Every structure is written in C-alpha cells, then in structure tokens.
Amino acid sequence: MKNNCILLLIFFSILSCKNTEIGEQSKAAFDPELIYKDYIPKSSDIIISRDEYLKNLYGFWLGECIANWTGLVTEMDKIGNIGEIQTGKFYTRDDWGNPDQPSIWGEGKPSDLSESIDFVIRYEGEVWGADDDTDIEYIYQFLLYINKTSILTSEQIRDGWLKHIKVEEENYLWVSNQKAFDLMREGILPPETSNPAINPHFEMIDAQLTTEIFGLFSPARPDIALKMANLPIRTTARQDAAWISEFYVIMYSLASRVDKTLPMDQQISWMANEARKRLPEGSYAAKMYDFVISKYESELPWEQTRDSIYVRYQVNEEDGYYITSKNLYCNGCFAAGINFASSLVSLFYGEADIKETIKIGTLAGWDSDNPTATWGGLLGFMIGKEGIEQAFDTKFANRFNIHRTRQNFPNNGIDTFERMAEKGLFIIDRVIQEEMGGGIDRINNVWYIPYKTLNIKPVQDI
C-alpha cells in the first residue's frame, strides 16, 4: 500500500511538472533589449493578451506558408488570352483536385510542387521554404528588431535589402522589387526607388507581398500601422499600388479591433469595408472593390465574378485601368490592380473559411500565390495555430528556411514559427510604448493600447 502511494505521488509530481512546462512554453516572454516603462491604464484602453497574440502571430506565419505554397501550384497558369501569351479558359471549382496545367513559364510542364491542384503541406519534421510572399516581411521584422526601432529609415531599408538579397539570379525578385533593388545598388534611397520617372514598374503587385505584416505590428491602431508601413510600401509602389497595399495593412491591424462576437464572415466584411475608406474615390482600386462586392452581394458564382473582372478590366479597360494598352509582358499579369480584384473574389466568397478562401484564391488566376498568401496569413492570424490545425485536421511543420530565397541570417537561415512570433511580439511592445503611448502589464501579460476613434480617410499619393 505504501509503495502504491509513493508511485501515485511520483506520477502526479511528473504530471504537475509536465503541465508547468507546457504552461511556461505558451507564456509570452519579454524583450531583454527593451526597457519596460511603468504605465497607468486608462478605462478607455484596448486590452489585448500577449499570450493570445503570440499564438495569433504563429498562425499568421503558418497560414501564410500553407496558402503561399498552395497558390504556387497554379501561379500564372491562367492570365487570360490577351497579348502574346494564350492560356485558355480560367479554372473553376471543378478543377480542384484535378491535374495542374502549365504556367506561362512552365515550358509545357505542370508545377513540380504538386501534380494536382491541391493543398501543399509541410508536416511535422519538415521545413517550410521562404518565398517572395514571406521573405521581405521576414526581413522587415528582422530589421525592426535589430535596429530597435518602430519606424525604419530609408538607409535601414536599403542596408537590409543589400545585405539579405542576392544580387545574382535566382534572387526571387521581379518587376518593381527588382528595379527598386537595382536602384538601391546605384545609391538611390526609398521612396525614390518607386518614383515612376525611374521605376516604370511602380504599379506592380510587389508592395502587396511585403508589407501586410505592419498591420500586425500595430494591433487595433491602423493609424500607426500606416505610419510604420508608409516608407516600406513606397520603396516599390506609388498611386493605386500603394493604396491597395495600405488596404491590406489596415485589414491586418483591424483584426485586433473587430467585434469577435460576430460570425467570422461578418468580421471580415467589417474589416474590408473599413479598409475600403482608404481608397480614393475615382481610383481604379476603389472602383474594383465596389464592383467585386456588388457581384458577391448579387450572389453571382465566384467564377462568373472572376470572369467579369477579366472582361471589365483587361478586355474593356474600364474604371481607368489601362494596363492592357501598355502592352506589357503577360498583359500585366503582375499588376497590382488585377491581382487586387482577384484577391477580393477569394476574400468575399471564401467567407472567412481558411480552406475555402485558399481554394478559391488558388483557382482564381493570375498571380494566385499572392492573394492566397495574403488571406491565409490574415485568417491564420485570426484563428491561430490551433484553429488552423483543426481546419486541416493535421499537425504542420514549424520550421522555416529563410535562406531558400534570402541570405545572411543567423542559424544558417533556419528559424521557427515560435521564434518568429516572439520577435513580432517584442516589436509590438516597442510600438505600443514609443508610437502609441501605451503600456505593457508584465504581471498579467497584456497590452494597454490607447483608444483612438477610427478615422480612415483616402489619401492622395505623392
């Protein structure tokens, strides 16, 4: 009897230690490089749990990787039939699970990622590779942290790009990103690197890939998010391309302010409608938003909405969208506008279901890995790591190889989503203190974010 009691005590002791270890692992740490100042909370402050936000940031990176790599299967498979490249009819929902067709640069071969159009997954023990939808965001997070700043300077952006991006191909840069990089090597600093007079690609999709994360660095405060993202966006984008990028940044920030008692699709609707206020009336970006949402609200199938986007903007060049007349390679398949309209199809019709949103984005056409990565990251943030695992009923890899596309990072480029999320948390600590005038409660592990009435207005670009 005595021996049984001893065994039970040992068992419960081990269980208690194990539970303590799990709890400690999920506890958000504090930045050893930041001096945390005393703060007296105000009754109007927005209170956000750092522990929960840590899980959300993990979900962002995981969701973005799943969606990015799935979208890569169909990237540039379907861009329409204008110009020198003919790609046949667009995909429909019936193509999910069927053989992938060659992209415009596929030399007649389907994607080597997957023989069929399906989710691309890295399971436990494997490693996610960086891609152009994740790697510049990774660089910006790294630069913010090592420079101990909330607002990057032109010099810090230039130095970061030149250190971490390869000069020779394959360096995973295209159009405006590549041109901005070339200009930096010539000694030109942002925002001049997106000046239309010297960067003819300023209308391309590039800034949309690289700046959404600034919305997560400023939870519930899109005004600060826009301040942080202003120069990174205008490193490569101007006019509609810049406003579209700001639309995404605002949505990401509002994910921490939305009424979480609402159904998820209503949360997304509110966030998108608020972000729409940033798009200047008369801009093709604003008109694209209004056109797509009107088709969605009329209950038109998503395929027909996508087809109508192609006709309206690439065939007929309506609403001031004149990319086709410029006779660009692949009819401007990299352009910010057409990919923004396409992304709205997957956002609205996906109705906040992460799997359905990724599916539609993958099938919608054009630069399909970009919209999927954007919404996979946002929805992944909103539902967190556990929500993604439940949606897919699987456990995913947690390691990330930034050196697949970039260079000169610690640990030979191998990172984990846990460490990446923690670094993001440290950046937000600084942002809340330095930019918001808020505080961090280290006992209860929460942020106090000063409340500010939303006043999102359209802006005219430089």
Sequence and secondary structure as in RCSB ss.txt:
>XXXX:A:sequence
MKNNCILLLIFFSILSCKNTEIGEQSKAAFDPELIYKDYIPKSSDIIISRDEYLKNLYGFWLGECIANWTGLVTE
MDKIGNIGEIQTGKFYTRDDWGNPDQPSIWGEGKPSDLSESIDFVIRYEGEVWGADDDTDIEYIYQFLLYINKTS
ILTSEQIRDGWLKHIKVEEENYLWVSNQKAFDLMREGILPPETSNPAINPHFEMIDAQLTTEIFGLFSPARPDIA
LKMANLPIRTTARQDAAWISEFYVIMYSLASRVDKTLPMDQQISWMANEARKRLPEGSYAAKMYDFVISKYESEL
PWEQTRDSIYVRYQVNEEDGYYITSKNLYCNGCFAAGINFASSLVSLFYGEADIKETIKIGTLAGWDSDNPTATW
GGLLGFMIGKEGIEQAFDTKFANRFNIHRTRQNFPNNGIDTFERMAEKGLFIIDRVIQEEMGGGIDRINNVWYIP
YKTLNIKPVQDI
>XXXX:A:secstr
 HHHHHHHHHHHHHHHHHHHHHHHHHS    TTS        TT EEEEHHHHHHHHHHHHHHHHHHHHHHHTTT
TT   S SS    S   GGGTTSB    TTSTT   SS SBS     BTT EEE  TTTHHHHHHHHHHHHTT S
S  HHHHHHHHHHHS SSSS    HHHHHHHHHHHTT  TTGGG TTT TTTTBSHHHHHSTHHHHTSTT HHHH
HHHHHHHHTTT  HHHHHHHHHHHHHHHHTTTS TTS HHHHHHHHHHHHHTTS TTSHHHHHHHHHHHHHHTT 
 HHHHHHHHIIIIIIS  TT  SGGGT GGGTTTBHHHHHHHHHHHHHHHTT HHHHHHHHHHH SSTHHHHHHH
HHHHHHHHHHHHHHHHHTS B  EEEGGGT    GGGGEEEHHHHHHHHHHHHHHHHHHTS  EEETTTTEEEE 
            
